[in-house]
Amino acid sequence: MSMMKRLAFHEALGVLNVGDLHPGGAAASEYLVSEIERIRPRRVLEVGAGIGFTTARMLKRGWTVTPLEPSEVLRRRLRRRVGFAVAPSRFETFEGEPSSFDAVIGESAFYGMDVASAFAKVNALLRRGGVFASLDMLWTAQAQAPLVAQIHDETKRIFGIPVASRTVLTWSDWKTLLRSAGFEEIDSRRLPPGSLYADWKTKLTILTSAPRHPVAFAQYLKHRYLALAPRVPAGWTETWMALWRKV
């Protein structure tokens, strides 16, 4: 990796072999995948696959998985994990056959999109009765629109990835948009707040990987230092994971 390469926060962690970069971590991913398993899927589209932890969980179940990952840094590690080429595609530009997937899953992948358009596209890609599984951090009703845009732009500039959407979209808004796009709710759960990187296993992974990837480790430390300054007022965000069925 070039010494001049500036890594986004999630890219630095990916290089250090830290996956499941979303609230709820591995436990949330395992829950979503186990719920998708109920419909006995054959083909699954994964949006924002990262370094492939969830991809690997699904492949082990014998499913055919199409992972999408726009970051070249993460995509290289994803390819090594799964053993096949991964197209450098964003969901917005992905061209899939209508009704060709049994499930679509995205973990911290959809909040930065035009979600109304994204939900309509998910619906088009799913077969009837197919499942959409998602996990995203959303704004609450306390969030104030002008500051939300400022926080989005600032976190994207500093960390290479925004903390949440640029406009105030609450869980209630998401439910309305999903129903309008032709989905019915199967299950939804609000996740408790907490640090993604505080557990000892994650810390050990980072420290073990640091000697092999000193540039990524240095950039990770810089991001963590910058993250010490509070940027989002308390009570302004919450994380929801949910499963929806195409009707």
N, C-alpha and C positions, 0 to 999 in steps of 0.2 A: 504494500500500500504506500502511495506517495506520501512523503512527509508534508506536502503542501495540501493534501486532501483534508478539507474540513468536513467532519462527520456530524450529522444531526445526532441528537441525544439517543434516539432509538437505534441508529446505525452503530454508534460506539458500543452500545450494549450488545447488539447483535454480533459484532466482531469479537466481543468478550464471551460469546456463547450464552448470553442471557436471552431466553425466549419468553413466550407468554407475556408480552409487554402490554398488559392491560389490567385494569382493576379486577380483582378476583383471581388473577394468575392461573396456574394449572388447574386448580379445582373448578373454576368457572368453565374453562375449556373442556374439561372432562365431562362436566354436566351437559353442556350443549351437544357435544358429540354423542353422548349416551342417549340423549333425547332424540337426536336425528336417527339413531340406530333403530328406533322403534318402527320406522316406516320401511326398514330394510332397503336402504338406497343402493343403487348401483353407481350412479354418476353424481359427483358433488363438485360444485364450483366454490373455491375458497378465495375470498377477496382480501388482499393484504396479508399474504401468507407469512411474511417475515422470514425467519430462518428455518421455518418448517416444523415446529414442534407439533402443532395441531395437524398439519399435513401428514406427519408420520403416524399420529394416532389413527387417522382415518385410513391410511394405506394398510396398516396392520389389521384392520377389519376387513380387508379385501375389496375396498371400494376403489373405483376409478376416480381419481382426484385431479381436477384442473386448477392448479394454484396460480394466482395472479400476484405479482409483487413488482411495483414500479422502481424500487431502489436497487441499483446495480450492486451496491455493497451487500445488501441482504440477499439478493437473488443468487449471488455466487455461493453463499453458504447454504442456501436452500437447495440449490442444484446438487451440492455435495451430499446433502442429507438424504434426498429422495432418489438420486441416481438417474435423473432424466432432465432433459432441457426444459427450462421454464421461460415462457415467452415474456419479454419486457413490456407487459401490457398493464394499463390502468383499467379499472372497471368501466370508466366512462367511454373508453375507446375499444373495449373488448367486443368482438363480433362472434356471438355464439348462435347456434341454431335455436329457434323458438321451441319452447317446451322440451328441451333436451336434457335438463337436469332434474334430479329427484330432490336435491337440496342445495341451498346456497348458504354459506356461512361467512360472516365477517366480524372480526373482533377488533374494536377500535379502528374501523375501516370506513364507515359510512358517514360519520359526523361532519367530515370536511367537504362532502359533496353537496350538490343540489339534490336533497334527499327525495323530493317529490319525483324528480326524473329518475333517480336511482331506484326507488321502490317500484316504479312502473316497469323499469327494465328487468329487475329481479323477477317480477311477476311474469313477464314475457318469456324469460329463460326457463322458468319452472314448468313442469307438467302439472296438470290439475291434481290437487292434493299434495303437491310438493311442499317442502318446509323451508322457511327462511329463518335462520338463527343469527342473532346479532347481539353485540355487547358494545355499548358506547356511553361515553360521558356526555351528559346533557346539562343544559342550564335549568335552573329552577325559576319559579315565578318571581323570586326576589331579584333576579339579575336585571340590570338596567342597560338598555340597548346601546347608548353611546359608549359606555365603558366596556361592554362586551366586545364591540368591534376593536377597541383599543387593546384589550387583553389578548384577543385573537392575534392581532398583528404583531404585538410585542413578543408573545411566546413563540410565534412562528419565526420571527427574526432571530431570537436568542437561541432557541433550542432546535430550530430546523423543522419543527412540527407544532401546530397550534394545540392549545389545551382543549379547546372545544370549538363549536361552530362560530362563524362571524356574526350571525344573527341569533336572537334569542329563540331557540327551539327547545321546548320542554317535552317531558315524556307525554303529556297530554297531546301536544302538537304531533308528535311522532305517531301516536295511536290513531289520531284522526287521519293523517296522511296514509298510513298503512291500510286502514279500512277503505279509504277512497281508492287506493291502488288495487283493491281486490283481495285483501287478506282478512282472515279471522284469527283472533288471538288463541293460542294454545296455552301458553304459560308466560308469566313475566315476574321478574324478581329484582328488587332494588338491592344493590350490593352495599355492604357497610363500607364507610370510608377507611382508608389505611394506606400505608406506604407499600409500594410494589417491591422495594429493594431492601427491606429491613430484615428479612429472615436470614438465618445463618447460611442456608444452602446457597442463596443467591450471592451473598457476600463472599463465600468460599469460591464459587465459580469465577467471580470477578478477579479475586486475588490470584487464583491459580492460572487464569488466562493472561494476567497482566504482563508477566515476563516475555511472553511470546508476541504480545501486541502492545508495546509501550505507548505508541502514538494514540491508539484507541483508548487506552487506560488514562492517559493524560487528558484527553478531551472529555472522557467520562467524568473525571474529577472536576474539571472546569464547569461542566454542566451542573454537577451536583452542587458546587459552590454557588452558582448563579441561581439555583433553585431554592436556596435558603431564604431569599427575599420573597415575602408573600406577594403574589400577583393576583390571586383570585380571592375576593372577600368570602368569608365563611358563610356557608349556606347557599352559595350561588350555583353550585354544581352538584350533580348526583349521577350515579352510574346505574344503568338498567341493562339486564340481559333478558332476552325474550325469544320465544319461538312463535312463528305465525304460519298458518296454512293457506295456500292458494285455494280460493273457492271457485 
